[in-house]
Amino acid sequence: MAPKVLISDKLSERAVQIFKDRGCDVDFMPEVGKDKEKLAEIIGQYDGLAIRSATKATEKIIAAATNLKVIGRAGIGVDNVDIPAATAKGIIVMNTPFGNAITTAEHAIAMMFSVARQVPAADASTQAGKWEKSRFMGTEITSKTLGLIGCGNIGSIVAERAIGLKMKVVAFDPFLSPERAVQLGVEKVELEELFKRADFITLHTPLTDKTRNIIDGDAIATMKDGVYIINCARGGLVDEVALRAALDSGKVAGAGFDVFTEEPAKENVLFGAPNLVCTPHLGASTDEAQENVALQVAEQMSDYLLNGAVTNALNMPSISAEEAPRLAPFVKLAEQLGSFAGQATETGLKGIRIEYEGDVAEMNVKALTAAAVTGVLKPLLQTVNMVSAPAMAKERGIQIEEVRRERQGAYENYIRLSVITERQERSVAGTVFADGKPRVIQIKGINMEAELGENMLYVTNEDKPGFIGQLGMILGNAGVNIATFNLGRMTAGDEAICLVEVDGEVSEDVTAQIEAISQVKQAKVLKFA
């Protein structure tokens, strides 16, 4: 029986035809995407769901999707899909991360021109017959400094366009290597310096815990008087209340916003502010971009439903059905090692080296490397997946090196991941035992054995008496239960590592108390899926 696909948003006729030509039964019902009750009623009939942004694939919808195998998002953003719920039910979530980069970049440039020359307000005034020529004094783009927050696929296109406009471009991106910055013609800077130097600031980064309100009142206070701020990335990157105050005071000369904290934005604190240009999330809204992502998602979903091939999945690695049983635990290990290194790394990345030794060196290491790089990048780029991770690393000039060798040590299989930053090189290694469970067996050259749980506390400390007691007391007083406790050290009295699995989350206050212990050098909370 042919797989059934429901298209619940507006996709092009060519995309619908792709499903049909590939052998899928397809129902094109774009009106269902906005009718939650109707969608929940019929979703159980389908193997695939193709959507844009209007359809909300909530936990309730996914619970009703008794036969659903894949959700395909025509576009990059998957805020409208409950990925954990889909993963728990074995539903693959795909997106098309590269289909609308040029369109979004062009919209950011258009917004920058609009606020610099007050085009929308001048247009409205002129069409009202006022001819207020002296009122709309603009600002030149030429020779100004553009600050990019995020210099990945979209940000690099904006940089290229801005340099063509004779602007100077500075960029903040922890994953942008100095070599890639030189190649792009941008200057890599820290965020604080960007705020001080930029005449225009444009954001091109995902919304994560680290980037939420990355521009807040304190940040705006450090910027130049008369700065312009453009956000065509994600709502929530800018504190809208703080920006409104800065627009009213004149500290910020103008802002262009395509995205908002709450969408649809029927009301917003920014509305009505002076020299504010707003659009209703049009970054990807061109005929070319919409067509590209629609065709891509149709091909990807058809490939999976008919052949089992997985492309651009956010919650499943790209592994063939034949090799999956053997490779799956090593994929998990590789991603955990990458996630460990990514969460523990605080300076700009230059390279990632993955060494495979023993049996694992004979496997599909391309999938393992993709999983490892995904783990490294995911703390800052949450929409990254095993397909897009290598490309995103390449865009940022991060060198990926694979090393394979025969078994040399005590373990039948061994993966060692090293991150090379601008300051140092650090590594973490692991293996998979006969029980199929990944284990960390070495961190920064210190041997230990630990299974990674959902909530981990990673502490580097001096190997001196009293540390363990103080750590246990702090956690106990905070009501944090210890699940597992793992220790390792170089030599007696030398550098040591403590890796603790806890039940529940460790607050910032508790982490600060641990860092205040005299023997402690660093304490970080790590989370693993």
DRENROSE-314711 format. One record per residue (C-alpha): x, y, z; residue in one letter; residue number from 1. Coordinates in steps of 0.05 Angstrom, whole numbers. Example, Ala and Ser with C-alpha at 12.3 -4.5 7.8 and 13.67 -1.06 7.14 Angstrom:
REM DRENROSE-314711
{{246 -90 156} "A" 1}
{{273 -21 143} "S" 2}
//
This chain:
REM DRENROSE-314711
{{0 0 0} "M" 1}
{{26 69 -19} "A" 2}
{{44 115 39} "P" 3}
{{-6 170 52} "K" 4}
{{16 242 60} "V" 5}
{{-24 301 86} "L" 6}
{{-3 371 64} "I" 7}
{{-35 418 115} "S" 8}
{{-3 483 93} "D" 9}
{{5 518 26} "K" 10}
{{57 482 -16} "L" 11}
{{67 492 -90} "S" 12}
{{33 448 -142} "E" 13}
{{101 422 -163} "R" 14}
{{113 396 -92} "A" 15}
{{46 361 -92} "V" 16}
{{63 330 -159} "Q" 17}
{{130 304 -132} "I" 18}
{{94 263 -79} "F" 19}
{{47 235 -132} "K" 20}
{{103 220 -182} "D" 21}
{{144 185 -129} "R" 22}
{{85 139 -112} "G" 23}
{{53 170 -50} "C" 24}
{{-21 181 -40} "D" 25}
{{-26 255 -23} "V" 26}
{{-83 298 5} "D" 27}
{{-72 373 -5} "F" 28}
{{-114 406 50} "M" 29}
{{-81 473 68} "P" 30}
{{-143 496 107} "E" 31}
{{-132 440 159} "V" 32}
{{-68 471 185} "G" 33}
{{-106 525 223} "K" 34}
{{-161 478 248} "D" 35}
{{-131 440 307} "K" 36}
{{-193 398 320} "E" 37}
{{-199 376 247} "K" 38}
{{-125 361 242} "L" 39}
{{-128 318 305} "A" 40}
{{-188 282 278} "E" 41}
{{-156 261 212} "I" 42}
{{-81 257 226} "I" 43}
{{-85 184 246} "G" 44}
{{-96 165 173} "Q" 45}
{{-29 190 149} "Y" 46}
{{43 166 146} "D" 47}
{{72 235 130} "G" 48}
{{54 307 147} "L" 49}
{{82 364 105} "A" 50}
{{76 433 137} "I" 51}
{{100 504 137} "R" 52}
{{91 550 197} "S" 53}
{{15 553 202} "A" 54}
{{6 481 225} "T" 55}
{{22 469 298} "K" 56}
{{45 397 308} "A" 57}
{{32 398 383} "T" 58}
{{35 341 432} "E" 59}
{{-40 332 424} "K" 60}
{{-35 326 348} "I" 61}
{{24 278 353} "I" 62}
{{-13 235 404} "A" 63}
{{-69 228 353} "A" 64}
{{-20 211 297} "A" 65}
{{-24 135 305} "T" 66}
{{8 119 238} "N" 67}
{{53 180 228} "L" 68}
{{125 166 211} "K" 69}
{{152 233 188} "V" 70}
{{137 308 194} "I" 71}
{{169 350 140} "G" 72}
{{176 426 152} "R" 73}
{{185 466 88} "A" 74}
{{234 516 118} "G" 75}
{{285 518 174} "I" 76}
{{244 537 236} "G" 77}
{{211 480 274} "V" 78}
{{184 520 333} "D" 79}
{{115 496 313} "N" 80}
{{133 422 322} "V" 81}
{{138 387 389} "D" 82}
{{202 351 373} "I" 83}
{{209 314 440} "P" 84}
{{138 287 432} "A" 85}
{{152 266 361} "A" 86}
{{217 233 381} "T" 87}
{{184 195 438} "A" 88}
{{133 167 388} "K" 89}
{{186 150 336} "G" 90}
{{166 204 287} "I" 91}
{{222 235 246} "I" 92}
{{222 311 241} "V" 93}
{{255 339 179} "M" 94}
{{268 410 156} "N" 95}
{{300 444 97} "T" 96}
{{355 486 129} "P" 97}
{{387 516 67} "F" 98}
{{329 533 21} "G" 99}
{{316 605 42} "N" 100}
{{383 632 63} "A" 101}
{{391 682 6} "I" 102}
{{319 707 14} "T" 103}
{{327 719 89} "T" 104}
{{394 754 79} "A" 105}
{{365 800 26} "E" 106}
{{307 818 72} "H" 107}
{{356 838 127} "A" 108}
{{392 884 77} "I" 109}
{{325 912 55} "A" 110}
{{305 927 127} "M" 111}
{{372 961 139} "M" 112}
{{361 1008 80} "F" 113}
{{289 1020 101} "S" 114}
{{307 1044 171} "V" 115}
{{369 1082 148} "A" 116}
{{328 1123 99} "R" 117}
{{260 1119 135} "Q" 118}
{{229 1094 71} "V" 119}
{{162 1068 98} "P" 120}
{{146 1132 137} "A" 121}
{{169 1176 79} "A" 122}
{{125 1136 31} "D" 123}
{{64 1143 75} "A" 124}
{{76 1217 84} "S" 125}
{{86 1230 10} "T" 126}
{{25 1190 -10} "Q" 127}
{{-15 1232 40} "A" 128}
{{6 1294 1} "G" 129}
{{50 1324 56} "K" 130}
{{118 1330 20} "W" 131}
{{158 1331 86} "E" 132}
{{226 1331 54} "K" 133}
{{263 1361 113} "S" 134}
{{232 1312 162} "R" 135}
{{263 1250 133} "F" 136}
{{337 1261 139} "M" 137}
{{370 1193 126} "G" 138}
{{436 1159 142} "T" 139}
{{485 1133 91} "E" 140}
{{504 1059 92} "I" 141}
{{571 1070 57} "T" 142}
{{632 1067 104} "S" 143}
{{590 1049 164} "K" 144}
{{606 989 209} "T" 145}
{{558 931 207} "L" 146}
{{558 884 267} "G" 147}
{{536 813 253} "L" 148}
{{513 771 311} "I" 149}
{{518 702 279} "G" 150}
{{560 690 216} "C" 151}
{{535 623 191} "G" 152}
{{499 609 126} "N" 153}
{{453 671 126} "I" 154}
{{501 717 164} "G" 155}
{{557 704 114} "S" 156}
{{511 723 56} "I" 157}
{{493 788 92} "V" 158}
{{567 801 103} "A" 159}
{{581 791 29} "E" 160}
{{526 839 9} "R" 161}
{{546 890 61} "A" 162}
{{619 889 38} "I" 163}
{{593 901 -33} "G" 164}
{{558 963 -5} "L" 165}
{{626 987 20} "K" 166}
{{610 974 93} "M" 167}
{{661 949 144} "K" 168}
{{636 884 176} "V" 169}
{{652 859 245} "V" 170}
{{623 792 268} "A" 171}
{{611 756 333} "F" 172}
{{603 681 326} "D" 173}
{{636 631 374} "P" 174}
{{641 581 317} "F" 175}
{{673 628 266} "L" 176}
{{747 612 258} "S" 177}
{{797 668 244} "P" 178}
{{813 636 177} "E" 179}
{{740 636 156} "R" 180}
{{733 708 178} "A" 181}
{{791 728 134} "V" 182}
{{760 689 76} "Q" 183}
{{694 727 85} "L" 184}
{{729 794 93} "G" 185}
{{700 806 163} "V" 186}
{{734 821 229} "E" 187}
{{719 772 284} "K" 188}
{{706 807 350} "V" 189}
{{677 793 418} "E" 190}
{{604 814 430} "L" 191}
{{622 872 476} "E" 192}
{{668 902 423} "E" 193}
{{615 893 369} "L" 194}
{{565 932 411} "F" 195}
{{615 989 419} "K" 196}
{{636 994 347} "R" 197}
{{575 978 304} "A" 198}
{{533 1032 270} "D" 199}
{{484 978 248} "F" 200}
{{472 911 283} "I" 201}
{{437 852 250} "T" 202}
{{422 785 282} "L" 203}
{{429 717 249} "H" 204}
{{430 666 304} "T" 205}
{{381 615 331} "P" 206}
{{341 628 395} "L" 207}
{{373 588 451} "T" 208}
{{382 597 526} "D" 209}
{{448 631 511} "K" 210}
{{421 678 457} "T" 211}
{{354 697 489} "R" 212}
{{355 773 500} "N" 213}
{{427 775 475} "I" 214}
{{410 849 462} "I" 215}
{{380 875 527} "D" 216}
{{380 942 563} "G" 217}
{{452 934 588} "D" 218}
{{477 917 518} "A" 219}
{{441 976 487} "I" 220}
{{473 1022 538} "A" 221}
{{542 1003 512} "T" 222}
{{525 1016 439} "M" 223}
{{537 1079 399} "K" 224}
{{485 1134 403} "D" 225}
{{443 1129 341} "G" 226}
{{455 1055 327} "V" 227}
{{407 1016 283} "Y" 228}
{{384 945 301} "I" 229}
{{357 894 251} "I" 230}
{{326 827 271} "N" 231}
{{303 780 216} "C" 232}
{{324 717 254} "A" 233}
{{282 698 314} "R" 234}
{{236 735 363} "G" 235}
{{265 736 433} "G" 236}
{{336 753 413} "L" 237}
{{323 826 431} "V" 238}
{{290 852 495} "D" 239}
{{231 888 462} "E" 240}
{{215 930 523} "V" 241}
{{287 955 528} "A" 242}
{{289 969 454} "L" 243}
{{225 1009 456} "R" 244}
{{254 1053 511} "A" 245}
{{317 1063 470} "A" 246}
{{278 1081 408} "L" 247}
{{236 1132 447} "D" 248}
{{298 1164 477} "S" 249}
{{336 1166 411} "G" 250}
{{393 1121 436} "K" 251}
{{373 1074 380} "V" 252}
{{360 1113 316} "A" 253}
{{319 1060 283} "G" 254}
{{301 986 282} "A" 255}
{{276 937 231} "G" 256}
{{239 876 258} "F" 257}
{{212 817 218} "D" 258}
{{204 771 279} "V" 259}
{{173 781 348} "F" 260}
{{171 746 415} "T" 261}
{{98 728 404} "E" 262}
{{72 714 335} "E" 263}
{{25 731 302} "P" 264}
{{43 799 331} "A" 265}
{{-26 832 334} "K" 266}
{{0 875 392} "E" 267}
{{72 890 412} "N" 268}
{{107 941 456} "V" 269}
{{149 962 396} "L" 270}
{{90 983 353} "F" 271}
{{85 1058 346} "G" 272}
{{158 1071 364} "A" 273}
{{195 1124 323} "P" 274}
{{232 1099 261} "N" 275}
{{209 1027 269} "L" 276}
{{199 984 207} "V" 277}
{{160 920 217} "C" 278}
{{143 862 172} "T" 279}
{{102 799 188} "P" 280}
{{158 747 187} "H" 281}
{{173 755 113} "L" 282}
{{246 733 115} "G" 283}
{{233 671 74} "A" 284}
{{174 699 35} "S" 285}
{{196 701 -38} "T" 286}
{{170 658 -93} "D" 287}
{{238 627 -104} "E" 288}
{{250 609 -31} "A" 289}
{{180 581 -21} "Q" 290}
{{186 538 -83} "E" 291}
{{255 513 -63} "N" 292}
{{237 490 6} "V" 293}
{{172 459 -17} "A" 294}
{{206 417 -70} "L" 295}
{{261 397 -21} "Q" 296}
{{214 374 33} "V" 297}
{{172 334 -17} "A" 298}
{{234 297 -42} "E" 299}
{{260 284 29} "Q" 300}
{{195 257 55} "M" 301}
{{185 213 -7} "S" 302}
{{256 185 0} "D" 303}
{{242 165 72} "Y" 304}
{{172 137 64} "L" 305}
{{190 97 2} "L" 306}
{{264 80 12} "N" 307}
{{280 92 86} "G" 308}
{{331 145 70} "A" 309}
{{336 200 123} "V" 310}
{{357 271 103} "T" 311}
{{358 335 145} "N" 312}
{{327 301 205} "A" 313}
{{330 339 271} "L" 314}
{{317 279 316} "N" 315}
{{348 220 279} "M" 316}
{{417 206 249} "P" 317}
{{426 191 176} "S" 318}
{{437 116 179} "I" 319}
{{414 62 131} "S" 320}
{{367 8 156} "A" 321}
{{421 -46 147} "E" 322}
{{474 -15 190} "E" 323}
{{428 17 243} "A" 324}
{{429 -39 296} "P" 325}
{{505 -41 300} "R" 326}
{{518 33 290} "L" 327}
{{465 64 334} "A" 328}
{{502 59 401} "P" 329}
{{564 89 370} "F" 330}
{{524 146 341} "V" 331}
{{498 160 411} "K" 332}
{{568 157 439} "L" 333}
{{596 204 386} "A" 334}
{{541 255 397} "E" 335}
{{549 251 473} "Q" 336}
{{624 263 467} "L" 337}
{{611 322 421} "G" 338}
{{557 350 467} "S" 339}
{{604 343 527} "F" 340}
{{659 381 490} "A" 341}
{{611 433 462} "G" 342}
{{580 449 529} "Q" 343}
{{648 453 563} "A" 344}
{{680 497 510} "T" 345}
{{675 572 520} "E" 346}
{{723 600 468} "T" 347}
{{721 602 392} "G" 348}
{{728 536 357} "L" 349}
{{782 525 304} "K" 350}
{{778 450 294} "G" 351}
{{748 384 315} "I" 352}
{{788 319 311} "R" 353}
{{754 251 319} "I" 354}
{{798 189 327} "E" 355}
{{768 120 315} "Y" 356}
{{805 60 340} "E" 357}
{{789 -14 337} "G" 358}
{{724 -43 310} "D" 359}
{{690 25 305} "V" 360}
{{743 48 254} "A" 361}
{{714 -1 204} "E" 362}
{{643 27 210} "M" 363}
{{607 84 175} "N" 364}
{{648 138 209} "V" 365}
{{617 192 165} "K" 366}
{{553 184 205} "A" 367}
{{592 182 270} "L" 368}
{{631 245 253} "T" 369}
{{566 280 234} "A" 370}
{{537 259 301} "A" 371}
{{599 284 338} "A" 372}
{{599 351 303} "V" 373}
{{524 357 316} "T" 374}
{{537 348 390} "G" 375}
{{591 401 390} "V" 376}
{{549 453 354} "L" 377}
{{481 440 384} "K" 378}
{{490 481 449} "P" 379}
{{489 544 407} "L" 380}
{{456 521 343} "L" 381}
{{396 481 367} "Q" 382}
{{367 467 298} "T" 383}
{{431 434 275} "V" 384}
{{426 361 254} "N" 385}
{{471 306 228} "M" 386}
{{463 329 156} "V" 387}
{{471 403 167} "S" 388}
{{525 400 221} "A" 389}
{{585 388 174} "P" 390}
{{561 444 127} "A" 391}
{{551 492 185} "M" 392}
{{621 476 212} "A" 393}
{{650 488 143} "K" 394}
{{615 555 137} "E" 395}
{{649 576 201} "R" 396}
{{717 552 180} "G" 397}
{{719 496 232} "I" 398}
{{766 442 207} "Q" 399}
{{740 371 216} "I" 400}
{{793 316 219} "E" 401}
{{779 241 221} "E" 402}
{{833 191 243} "V" 403}
{{824 116 237} "R" 404}
{{870 64 265} "R" 405}
{{873 -9 288} "E" 406}
{{863 -28 360} "R" 407}
{{922 -6 403} "Q" 408}
{{897 -4 475} "G" 409}
{{853 -45 522} "A" 410}
{{787 -28 489} "Y" 411}
{{758 -63 428} "E" 412}
{{729 3 405} "N" 413}
{{749 73 423} "Y" 414}
{{728 143 401} "I" 415}
{{768 204 422} "R" 416}
{{741 274 406} "L" 417}
{{786 335 412} "S" 418}
{{764 407 404} "V" 419}
{{817 457 383} "I" 420}
{{802 528 404} "T" 421}
{{840 593 398} "E" 422}
{{870 580 467} "R" 423}
{{878 505 477} "Q" 424}
{{862 434 456} "E" 425}
{{818 390 501} "R" 426}
{{793 319 490} "S" 427}
{{742 270 515} "V" 428}
{{741 195 498} "A" 429}
{{691 139 504} "G" 430}
{{673 68 486} "T" 431}
{{613 22 479} "V" 432}
{{614 -40 523} "F" 433}
{{580 -107 509} "A" 434}
{{516 -81 541} "D" 435}
{{509 -30 484} "G" 436}
{{514 30 531} "K" 437}
{{563 87 515} "P" 438}
{{613 105 569} "R" 439}
{{660 163 578} "V" 440}
{{729 135 595} "I" 441}
{{775 195 592} "Q" 442}
{{769 271 600} "I" 443}
{{829 317 588} "K" 444}
{{875 257 593} "G" 445}
{{847 235 660} "I" 446}
{{820 164 661} "N" 447}
{{752 150 691} "M" 448}
{{689 111 673} "E" 449}
{{621 144 672} "A" 450}
{{553 135 638} "E" 451}
{{523 202 619} "L" 452}
{{453 217 646} "G" 453}
{{405 273 630} "E" 454}
{{432 321 683} "N" 455}
{{507 320 698} "M" 456}
{{552 364 740} "L" 457}
{{624 369 714} "Y" 458}
{{676 396 762} "V" 459}
{{751 404 754} "T" 460}
{{788 411 819} "N" 461}
{{852 402 858} "E" 462}
{{858 332 888} "D" 463}
{{858 354 961} "K" 464}
{{819 328 1022} "P" 465}
{{753 360 1038} "G" 466}
{{727 373 968} "F" 467}
{{679 314 963} "I" 468}
{{649 329 1031} "G" 469}
{{636 402 1014} "Q" 470}
{{607 384 946} "L" 471}
{{560 333 977} "G" 472}
{{538 382 1031} "M" 473}
{{521 436 980} "I" 474}
{{481 389 937} "L" 475}
{{447 359 998} "G" 476}
{{428 427 1027} "N" 477}
{{398 445 959} "A" 478}
{{357 381 957} "G" 479}
{{395 355 896} "V" 480}
{{400 279 897} "N" 481}
{{463 245 871} "I" 482}
{{450 187 823} "A" 483}
{{522 168 805} "T" 484}
{{589 196 827} "F" 485}
{{652 188 785} "N" 486}
{{723 211 801} "L" 487}
{{789 213 764} "G" 488}
{{857 246 774} "R" 489}
{{925 254 743} "M" 490}
{{966 237 805} "T" 491}
{{956 246 880} "A" 492}
{{947 320 895} "G" 493}
{{946 339 822} "D" 494}
{{888 359 776} "E" 495}
{{825 319 785} "A" 496}
{{756 312 753} "I" 497}
{{689 298 785} "C" 498}
{{630 278 741} "L" 499}
{{564 272 779} "V" 500}
{{496 250 753} "E" 501}
{{440 284 792} "V" 502}
{{365 276 795} "D" 503}
{{336 342 770} "G" 504}
{{370 407 751} "E" 505}
{{425 444 788} "V" 506}
{{411 518 795} "S" 507}
{{459 574 780} "E" 508}
{{462 591 854} "D" 509}
{{483 520 872} "V" 510}
{{535 520 816} "T" 511}
{{563 585 842} "A" 512}
{{569 555 912} "Q" 513}
{{608 496 883} "I" 514}
{{654 543 845} "E" 515}
{{668 579 910} "A" 516}
{{699 516 941} "I" 517}
{{773 531 947} "S" 518}
{{796 468 910} "Q" 519}
{{749 479 851} "V" 520}
{{775 508 785} "K" 521}
{{711 501 744} "Q" 522}
{{640 476 753} "A" 523}
{{591 468 696} "K" 524}
{{522 438 689} "V" 525}
{{516 392 628} "L" 526}
{{452 365 598} "K" 527}
{{445 305 553} "F" 528}
{{384 280 516} "A" 529}
//
